[in-house]
Amino acid sequence: MIQLAPIRPRLLFLARIIALCLLLWPAAACRSTAPAVSGGDAGNEGSGSGEAVTISVSGAFALFPLMTIWAEAYHDLQPDVTFDIQAGGAGKGMTDMLAGAADVAMLSREPRPEELERGSFLVPVTIDSVLGTVNAGNPYLGDLLQQGLTVEEANGIWITQEITTWGELLGNDSDELINVYTRSDASGAGEMWALFAQGEAQEDLHGTAVNGDPGVAEAVRQDRFGVGYNNVGFTYDQGTGRPIEGLRSIPLDLNGNGQIDPEEDFYSSRDAFTAAVADGRYPFPPARTLYLVTKGEPDPAIAEFFRWVLIGGQAFVGDAGYVSLTEARLQEAQALLDG
């Protein structure tokens, strides 16, 4: 039986990492190191081979928080391998992995055809979401939370730029400009938000371009009239599950009736939001599957870690603010690893 250490200390560890990212950004990218292992059956104690292995991981900010928890937990079971984990965006992760600069990419979008042609081997591991974000001190916050944001309005703000003021968005007499932020790095979050807003790619999004998930979160936190988009881990506090100080999620008016109905009102806490994702009340996109990716089939040490992620590692998914894949999808992923 797998013995899992208490999850809350790991979440506090994770919360400290994200807080540092927000405080230090853009001086440094989010980075974490944690020991891990080489061998042993998935979900069981390690083989005890004693052979040191280092697995380098690069990519999506979306998966970085959970990957950090997985690495620490896996090390507790098999202390022979070291993980070096760095978040720099999904595009960077895929580039690093395909170039041999990283063993594993964290991917928060579907792969490009050219990435598949170069041998990308994808293992789905969890579900995450992108949310619209607004400054918590916005003077029109109450109206925005009551009215919500439609797909067409997101299109008008980020894609066509036909909506430029808060008055145009909310139907009042305000001429205050909406200060729009987007990602400058190649990101799965940007692609998912673009697809939600009826665009085709991240490049379709307009706004002040900021590097990284914590960069966008901090830009909106510092701008009274700012709006952006962030992954769950950079929208809700990992320790408390409440919105990060200075940020609020923008609720989506999914039925387009000009108001947030009770069945659309699930943004007050991370747990309420992820429950809505799990039962299908939040759309795909901007919800999406997250992957771990190698160039070609993973070597034995990485394959064993992937198997553990799909079995023992799923115990950490919910408490970290993610949504589990269906049992059928998890079994398909395990079969993929078994060849």
C-alpha positions in Angstrom: 0.0 0.0 0.0 1.2 3.5 -0.8 1.9 5.5 2.3 1.2 9.2 1.6 2.5 11.9 3.8 0.0 14.6 4.9 -1.0 16.7 2.0 -1.4 20.0 3.8 2.3 20.5 4.5 3.0 20.0 0.8 0.3 22.6 -0.1 1.9 25.1 2.3 5.3 24.4 0.6 3.6 25.0 -2.7 2.0 28.2 -1.5 5.4 29.5 -0.5 6.7 28.8 -4.0 3.9 30.6 -5.7 4.2 33.5 -3.3 7.9 33.8 -4.2 7.0 33.6 -7.9 4.6 36.6 -7.5 7.1 38.6 -5.4 10.2 37.9 -7.5 8.6 37.9 -11.0 10.0 38.8 -13.5 13.4 38.6 -11.8 13.3 34.8 -12.0 11.1 32.0 -13.4 9.4 29.6 -11.0 11.8 26.8 -10.2 11.8 23.9 -7.8 14.2 21.0 -7.1 13.2 17.8 -5.4 14.7 14.4 -5.1 13.0 11.4 -6.7 13.7 7.8 -7.8 14.8 5.3 -10.4 12.9 2.1 -10.4 10.3 0.0 -8.4 6.7 -0.9 -9.2 4.4 2.0 -9.6 2.7 2.9 -6.3 5.0 0.8 -4.2 8.2 1.2 -2.3 11.3 1.8 -4.4 13.5 -0.9 -5.8 16.4 0.3 -3.7 18.8 0.2 -6.6 20.7 3.2 -5.3 21.4 4.5 -8.8 21.2 8.3 -8.9 19.0 9.7 -11.6 18.1 13.3 -12.4 14.9 14.1 -14.3 14.8 17.6 -15.7 11.3 19.1 -16.3 10.4 22.3 -18.1 7.2 23.9 -19.3 3.7 25.0 -18.3 3.0 27.2 -15.3 -0.3 25.4 -15.1 1.3 22.1 -14.2 4.2 23.5 -12.2 2.4 23.5 -8.8 1.2 19.9 -9.0 4.4 18.7 -10.5 6.3 20.1 -7.5 4.0 18.2 -5.1 4.4 15.0 -7.1 8.2 15.3 -7.2 8.4 15.7 -3.4 5.9 12.9 -2.7 7.7 10.5 -5.2 11.0 11.3 -3.5 9.5 10.2 -0.2 8.8 6.8 -1.7 12.0 6.4 -3.8 14.8 8.8 -2.7 17.4 8.0 -5.5 16.4 10.5 -8.2 16.5 14.3 -8.3 13.9 16.4 -10.2 14.8 19.8 -11.5 11.6 21.5 -12.4 11.3 24.9 -14.1 8.2 26.8 -15.3 8.7 28.9 -18.3 5.5 28.3 -20.4 4.3 25.4 -22.4 6.1 26.5 -25.6 9.4 26.7 -23.8 8.9 23.3 -22.2 8.2 21.6 -25.6 11.2 23.4 -27.2 13.5 22.3 -24.3 12.3 18.7 -24.3 12.5 18.3 -28.1 16.0 19.9 -28.1 17.2 17.6 -25.4 17.6 20.4 -22.8 14.9 18.8 -20.6 13.8 15.2 -20.2 10.1 16.0 -19.7 7.9 18.9 -20.9 4.8 20.1 -19.0 2.2 20.8 -21.6 -1.1 22.7 -21.1 -2.5 22.6 -24.6 -2.9 20.1 -27.4 0.4 19.3 -29.3 1.2 20.9 -32.6 1.5 18.6 -35.6 5.2 19.4 -35.9 5.7 18.5 -32.3 4.1 15.1 -32.9 6.2 14.6 -36.0 9.4 15.1 -33.9 8.4 12.2 -31.7 6.5 13.8 -28.8 5.0 11.1 -26.5 2.1 12.5 -24.4 0.8 11.2 -21.2 -2.4 12.9 -19.9 -2.2 13.4 -16.1 -4.8 15.9 -14.9 -7.3 18.7 -15.8 -6.8 22.4 -15.2 -8.5 25.6 -16.2 -7.8 29.2 -17.2 -9.9 31.9 -15.7 -10.4 35.6 -16.5 -9.1 37.8 -13.7 -9.8 41.3 -12.6 -8.3 43.6 -10.0 -10.2 43.2 -6.7 -10.2 46.9 -6.2 -12.0 47.7 -9.5 -14.8 50.2 -8.8 -17.1 48.3 -11.1 -16.4 44.9 -9.6 -19.9 44.4 -8.2 -21.5 45.0 -11.6 -19.0 42.7 -13.3 -19.6 39.9 -10.9 -23.4 40.3 -11.3 -23.3 40.5 -15.1 -20.4 38.2 -15.9 -18.5 37.9 -19.2 -19.9 36.3 -22.4 -17.8 34.6 -25.1 -18.7 37.6 -27.4 -17.5 40.1 -24.8 -14.2 38.2 -24.3 -13.8 38.4 -28.1 -14.5 42.1 -28.1 -11.9 42.8 -25.3 -9.1 40.5 -26.3 -9.5 39.7 -30.0 -11.3 42.5 -32.0 -10.7 45.3 -29.4 -14.2 46.5 -30.1 -14.8 46.8 -26.3 -12.3 49.3 -24.8 -14.1 50.9 -21.8 -15.9 49.7 -18.7 -18.9 51.5 -19.8 -19.1 49.6 -23.1 -18.7 46.3 -21.3 -21.2 47.0 -18.4 -23.6 49.4 -20.1 -22.9 52.4 -17.9 -21.5 55.8 -18.6 -18.0 55.1 -17.6 -15.2 56.1 -20.0 -12.5 54.4 -18.0 -10.4 52.2 -20.3 -10.1 48.5 -19.7 -6.4 47.7 -19.3 -6.0 44.4 -21.0 -3.1 42.0 -20.2 -2.0 38.9 -22.0 1.0 36.5 -22.1 4.2 37.3 -24.0 5.6 33.8 -23.6 4.2 30.9 -25.7 1.6 29.5 -23.2 -1.1 26.9 -23.1 -3.1 29.4 -21.0 -2.9 32.0 -23.8 -4.0 29.5 -26.4 -7.0 28.2 -24.3 -8.2 31.8 -23.6 -7.9 32.7 -27.2 -9.9 29.6 -28.2 -12.6 30.5 -25.6 -12.7 34.0 -27.0 -13.3 32.7 -30.5 -9.7 33.2 -31.7 -7.5 30.5 -33.2 -4.2 31.0 -31.4 -2.5 32.9 -28.6 -1.3 35.4 -31.2 -4.8 36.6 -31.7 -5.0 38.0 -28.2 -4.3 41.7 -27.8 -3.2 43.6 -24.7 -0.1 44.5 -22.8 2.1 41.4 -23.1 3.5 40.1 -19.8 5.9 37.2 -19.3 4.5 34.2 -17.4 1.5 33.3 -15.3 2.7 35.1 -12.2 3.6 38.1 -14.3 0.0 38.5 -15.6 -1.4 37.9 -12.1 0.9 40.6 -10.6 0.1 43.1 -13.4 -3.6 42.8 -12.8 -3.1 43.0 -9.0 -1.3 46.3 -9.5 -3.7 47.8 -12.0 -7.1 49.0 -10.7 -8.7 48.7 -14.2 -6.7 45.7 -15.3 -8.1 42.4 -16.6 -6.1 39.3 -17.6 -6.3 35.5 -17.4 -4.6 33.0 -15.2 -4.4 29.3 -14.4 -6.2 28.1 -11.2 -2.9 27.9 -9.3 -2.2 31.6 -9.8 -5.8 32.7 -9.2 -6.6 31.0 -5.9 -4.4 30.8 -2.9 -3.0 27.3 -2.6 -3.1 27.4 1.2 -6.6 28.8 1.8 -8.4 28.0 -1.4 -9.7 31.6 -1.5 -8.9 34.2 -4.3 -5.4 35.5 -4.2 -5.2 38.9 -2.5 -5.9 41.6 -5.0 -7.4 39.3 -7.7 -10.9 38.1 -8.4 -12.1 35.6 -11.0 -14.4 37.0 -13.7 -17.5 34.7 -13.9 -18.6 33.5 -17.3 -22.2 34.2 -18.4 -22.5 30.9 -20.2 -26.1 31.2 -21.2 -25.8 34.7 -22.4 -28.7 36.2 -20.5 -26.7 39.1 -19.1 -26.4 37.9 -15.5 -24.7 35.2 -13.5 -27.4 32.7 -12.5 -27.0 30.5 -9.4 -25.8 27.6 -11.5 -23.1 29.8 -13.0 -21.9 31.2 -9.6 -19.1 28.9 -8.5 -16.0 31.2 -8.2 -16.0 32.0 -4.5 -13.4 29.3 -3.7 -11.1 27.0 -5.5 -13.0 23.9 -4.4 -16.3 25.3 -5.7 -14.7 26.1 -9.0 -12.9 22.8 -9.5 -16.2 21.0 -8.6 -17.9 23.0 -11.5 -15.1 21.9 -13.8 -15.4 18.3 -12.8 -19.2 18.2 -13.4 -19.0 20.1 -16.7 -20.4 23.4 -15.7 -17.2 25.2 -16.8 -16.5 24.9 -20.5 -13.6 23.2 -22.4 -11.8 25.5 -23.4 -10.8 27.3 -21.2 -10.6 24.1 -19.1 -8.1 21.7 -20.6 -6.1 18.4 -20.2 -2.5 18.7 -19.0 0.2 16.4 -20.2 3.7 15.2 -19.4 5.7 14.7 -22.6 8.9 13.0 -23.6 10.7 12.7 -26.9 9.9 9.2 -27.9 8.9 6.6 -25.3 10.1 7.5 -21.8 13.1 5.7 -20.4 12.4 3.3 -17.5 13.0 5.8 -14.7 10.6 8.3 -16.2 8.1 5.7 -17.2 7.9 4.5 -13.6 7.4 8.0 -12.4 4.6 8.5 -14.9 2.9 5.2 -13.8 3.1 6.5 -10.2 1.5 9.8 -11.2 -1.4 7.9 -12.8 -1.9 5.8 -9.7 -0.6 7.0 -6.4 -0.1 10.6 -7.6 -3.8 11.1 -8.2 -4.3 11.3 -4.5 -2.8 14.8 -4.5 -4.8 16.2 -7.5 -7.9 17.4 -5.8 -6.2 19.1 -2.8 -3.8 20.8 -5.1 -6.7 22.5 -7.0 -6.8 20.2 -10.1 -9.5 17.9 -11.5 -8.9 14.2 -11.9 -9.1 12.5 -15.3 -11.8 9.8 -15.6 -10.8 6.4 -14.6 -11.1 5.2 -18.2 -8.7 8.0 -19.3 -6.2 7.1 -16.6 -6.3 3.4 -17.6 -5.8 4.4 -21.3 -2.7 6.4 -20.2 -1.4 3.4 -18.2 -1.9 1.2 -21.2 0.0 3.7 -23.4 3.0 3.4 -21.1 2.8 -0.4 -21.0 3.0 -0.4 -24.8 
